[in-house]
């Protein structure tokens, strides 16, 4: 799942492939950037903030630029050697191609692809809460933002990127299971918000640097999660059937016995 750890890992892929190199070509396949050319620009940095990926570009005599993309559910970046076959996704999903002498980076099914002055990053991303994998991470600030909306469900509060940046459906479901919280519990009824937020950050950080996401500690197929993706399968703790609620992109898995509805 492209949650905070996946975006962080993707930033490292692009860092190894592009950082420090001059772009020899670019091909944007989205209407708003179709005529944009980035040849001659240097990739100064590849960074992530929550679920947002930021490629920072520089060129002598020009103000620095940021190429900003969002992976959402389907997006991905792949890096290839020049001449290597692009095998990541079907060609019609390609949104951008960046070339240097030693690498080709291809962005598939990207959302919110934009190019703007790096000085404007805060205007585009300033609404985000502290990044679970960033230097600005603060459990106290994340808790303060969540607690400011006591009637919001804890599941929605964890997903709200304005509270903390990087949690998606996977880590939401797993955090709430491990804390024994019914997903629709109002924030005001959560006894230990600090413990809940701290656990969410630890789960995301534990998968930094690897592509297999696990919350159980096992990397074996079918053993990587407690509840996520396990509808109707037995709970690993109590044996009850795992439940699933599917409302658009807000997918929730939970165990009705281990995460009882508050009285």
C-alpha positions as CSV (number, residue, x, y, z in Angstrom):
1,X,0.0,0.0,0.0
2,X,1.4,3.5,-0.9
3,X,1.4,4.9,2.6
4,X,4.1,6.9,4.3
5,X,6.7,4.2,4.3
6,X,6.1,3.4,0.6
7,X,6.5,7.0,-0.4
8,X,9.7,7.3,1.8
9,X,11.1,4.2,0.1
10,X,10.2,5.5,-3.3
11,X,12.0,8.8,-2.6
12,X,15.1,6.7,-1.8
13,X,14.8,4.9,-5.2
14,X,14.7,8.2,-7.0
15,X,17.5,9.6,-4.8
16,X,19.8,6.7,-5.9
17,X,18.7,7.0,-9.5
18,X,18.7,10.8,-10.1
19,X,20.1,12.9,-7.2
20,X,23.1,15.0,-8.2
21,X,22.5,14.3,-12.0
22,X,21.5,16.7,-14.7
23,X,18.4,15.9,-16.6
24,X,19.0,15.2,-20.3
25,X,15.3,14.9,-21.1
26,X,11.8,14.9,-19.7
27,X,8.4,13.8,-21.1
28,X,5.2,14.9,-19.3
29,X,2.1,13.0,-20.3
30,X,-0.4,15.2,-18.5
31,X,-2.2,18.2,-20.1
32,X,-1.0,20.8,-17.6
33,X,2.7,20.0,-18.1
34,X,2.6,18.7,-21.7
35,X,4.9,21.4,-23.1
36,X,7.2,21.6,-20.1
37,X,10.9,20.7,-20.6
38,X,13.3,20.1,-17.8
39,X,16.5,19.3,-19.7
40,X,19.5,21.0,-18.0
41,X,18.0,21.0,-14.5
42,X,19.8,19.2,-11.8
43,X,18.0,16.9,-9.4
44,X,19.2,18.3,-6.1
45,X,17.0,16.3,-3.7
46,X,14.4,13.5,-3.6
47,X,12.2,13.8,-0.5
48,X,8.9,12.8,0.9
49,X,6.4,14.4,3.2
50,X,3.6,12.1,4.4
51,X,2.2,10.6,1.2
52,X,3.7,13.4,-1.1
53,X,6.8,12.9,-3.1
54,X,9.1,15.9,-3.9
55,X,11.8,16.1,-6.5
56,X,13.7,19.4,-6.0
57,X,15.4,20.8,-9.0
58,X,18.1,23.5,-9.5
59,X,19.7,25.3,-12.4
60,X,22.1,28.2,-12.5
61,X,20.3,31.6,-12.8
62,X,16.9,30.0,-12.1
63,X,14.7,29.8,-9.0
64,X,14.6,26.2,-7.7
65,X,11.6,24.1,-8.7
66,X,9.8,21.2,-7.1
67,X,8.2,18.4,-9.0
68,X,5.4,17.2,-6.7
69,X,3.5,13.9,-7.1
70,X,1.1,11.9,-5.0
71,X,0.8,8.1,-5.4
72,X,-2.6,7.7,-3.9
73,X,-3.7,4.0,-4.3
74,X,-2.2,3.1,-7.7
75,X,0.8,5.4,-8.3
76,X,4.4,4.3,-8.6
77,X,7.8,5.4,-9.7
78,X,10.3,3.0,-11.3
79,X,14.0,3.5,-12.2
80,X,15.7,1.9,-15.1
81,X,19.1,1.9,-16.8
82,X,19.2,3.6,-20.2
83,X,18.0,1.1,-22.8
84,X,16.4,-1.2,-20.2
85,X,12.8,-2.3,-20.9
86,X,10.2,-0.5,-18.9
87,X,8.2,-3.3,-17.1
88,X,6.6,-1.4,-14.2
89,X,3.1,-0.8,-15.6
90,X,1.3,-0.6,-19.0
91,X,2.5,2.3,-21.1
92,X,-0.8,4.1,-21.1
93,X,-0.4,4.7,-17.4
94,X,2.9,6.6,-17.8
95,X,2.6,10.2,-16.6
96,X,6.2,11.4,-16.7
97,X,9.6,10.3,-17.8
98,X,12.8,11.8,-16.5
99,X,16.2,11.0,-18.1
100,X,19.8,11.4,-17.1
101,X,23.0,9.8,-18.5
102,X,22.8,6.9,-16.1
103,X,19.1,6.4,-15.3
104,X,15.5,6.8,-16.5
105,X,12.8,7.4,-13.9
106,X,9.2,6.6,-15.0
107,X,6.2,7.7,-13.1
108,X,3.0,5.6,-13.5
109,X,-0.5,6.6,-12.6
110,X,0.6,9.6,-10.6
111,X,-1.9,12.0,-9.0
112,X,-1.6,15.7,-8.3
113,X,1.5,16.0,-10.6
114,X,2.6,19.6,-10.4
115,X,5.7,21.7,-10.9
116,X,6.1,24.9,-8.9
117,X,8.8,27.0,-7.2
118,X,10.4,25.2,-4.3
119,X,9.8,28.4,-2.3
120,X,6.0,27.7,-2.6
121,X,6.2,24.2,-1.0
122,X,4.8,25.4,2.2
123,X,1.8,26.9,0.5
124,X,1.0,23.5,-1.1
125,X,1.9,21.3,1.9
126,X,1.6,23.5,4.9
127,X,-1.8,22.1,5.8
128,X,-0.2,18.7,6.6
129,X,0.4,17.5,10.1
130,X,3.8,16.3,11.4
131,X,5.3,13.7,9.1
132,X,5.6,10.3,10.8
133,X,9.0,9.7,9.0
134,X,10.1,13.3,8.9
135,X,12.3,15.6,11.0
136,X,9.2,17.5,12.0
137,X,7.6,14.5,13.7
138,X,6.0,15.4,17.0
139,X,3.6,13.0,18.8
140,X,2.5,15.9,21.0
141,X,1.5,18.1,18.0
142,X,-0.3,15.1,16.3
143,X,-2.2,14.4,19.5
144,X,-3.1,18.1,19.9
145,X,-4.5,18.2,16.4
146,X,-6.5,15.0,16.8
147,X,-7.9,16.1,20.2
148,X,-9.1,19.4,18.7
149,X,-11.9,17.4,17.0
150,X,-13.4,15.3,19.8
151,X,-16.4,14.1,17.9
152,X,-14.4,12.7,15.0
153,X,-14.0,8.9,14.9
154,X,-10.5,7.7,15.8
155,X,-10.3,5.9,12.4
156,X,-11.0,9.2,10.5
157,X,-8.7,11.1,12.8
158,X,-5.7,8.8,12.0
159,X,-6.4,9.1,8.2
160,X,-6.7,12.9,8.3
161,X,-3.4,14.1,6.9
162,X,-3.9,17.4,8.6
163,X,-3.4,15.6,11.9
164,X,-0.4,13.4,11.1
165,X,1.0,12.7,7.6
166,X,1.6,9.2,6.4
167,X,-1.1,6.9,7.8
168,X,-3.5,5.1,5.4
169,X,-6.0,2.3,5.6
170,X,-3.4,-0.4,6.4
171,X,-1.8,1.3,9.4
172,X,-5.1,2.7,10.6
173,X,-6.6,-0.8,10.8
174,X,-3.6,-2.4,12.4
175,X,-3.0,0.4,14.9
176,X,-6.6,0.2,16.1
177,X,-6.6,-3.6,16.4
178,X,-3.4,-3.5,18.5
179,X,-4.9,-0.8,20.7
180,X,-8.2,-2.7,21.0
181,X,-10.2,0.3,19.7
182,X,-13.4,0.1,17.8
183,X,-12.8,2.1,14.6
184,X,-15.8,4.4,15.1
185,X,-15.0,5.3,18.7
186,X,-15.1,9.1,19.1
187,X,-11.8,10.7,19.8
188,X,-13.2,12.0,23.1
189,X,-13.6,8.4,24.3
190,X,-10.1,7.2,23.4
191,X,-8.3,6.9,26.8
192,X,-4.7,7.1,25.5
193,X,-4.4,9.2,22.4
194,X,-0.6,9.5,22.9
195,X,-0.2,5.7,23.0
196,X,-2.3,5.3,19.8
197,X,-0.4,7.9,17.8
198,X,2.9,6.6,19.1
199,X,2.1,3.1,17.9
200,X,1.0,4.3,14.5
201,X,4.3,6.0,14.0
202,X,6.3,3.0,15.1
203,X,4.4,0.7,12.7
204,X,5.1,3.0,9.8
205,X,8.7,3.5,10.7
206,X,9.3,-0.2,11.2
207,X,8.8,-0.8,7.5
208,X,11.0,2.0,6.3
209,X,13.7,0.6,3.9
210,X,11.7,-2.4,2.8
211,X,8.8,-3.0,0.4
212,X,7.0,-5.8,2.3
213,X,4.8,-4.1,4.9
214,X,4.3,-6.1,8.1
215,X,2.8,-5.2,11.4
216,X,3.0,-8.7,12.9
217,X,6.8,-9.1,12.5
218,X,6.4,-11.9,9.9
219,X,7.4,-11.4,6.3
220,X,5.7,-14.5,5.1
221,X,2.9,-14.2,2.6
222,X,-0.4,-14.2,4.4
223,X,1.1,-13.5,7.8
224,X,2.0,-9.8,7.6
225,X,-1.1,-8.3,9.1
226,X,-3.5,-8.9,12.0
227,X,-6.8,-7.6,10.4
228,X,-6.0,-5.7,7.2
229,X,-7.0,-7.7,4.1
230,X,-8.3,-10.6,6.2
231,X,-12.1,-10.3,5.9
232,X,-13.9,-13.4,7.3
233,X,-10.6,-15.0,8.3
234,X,-10.1,-15.9,12.0
235,X,-8.6,-13.3,14.3
236,X,-5.1,-14.2,15.2
237,X,-5.9,-13.5,18.9
238,X,-9.5,-14.8,19.5
239,X,-10.5,-16.6,16.4
240,X,-13.5,-14.4,15.6
241,X,-14.2,-13.6,11.9
242,X,-12.6,-10.4,10.9
243,X,-15.1,-7.8,9.7
244,X,-14.8,-5.3,6.8
245,X,-16.5,-2.0,6.1
246,X,-16.0,-0.6,2.6
247,X,-17.0,3.0,1.9
248,X,-15.1,4.3,-1.1
249,X,-11.4,4.6,-0.2
250,X,-12.2,4.4,3.5
251,X,-11.7,0.6,4.0
252,X,-11.8,-0.6,7.5
253,X,-11.0,-4.1,8.9
254,X,-11.5,-5.0,12.6
255,X,-12.2,-7.8,15.0
256,X,-15.6,-7.4,16.7
257,X,-14.4,-9.2,19.9
258,X,-10.9,-7.7,20.3
259,X,-12.2,-4.2,19.3
260,X,-15.7,-4.0,21.0
261,X,-18.0,-1.1,20.6
262,X,-17.8,1.2,23.7
263,X,-20.7,0.8,26.1
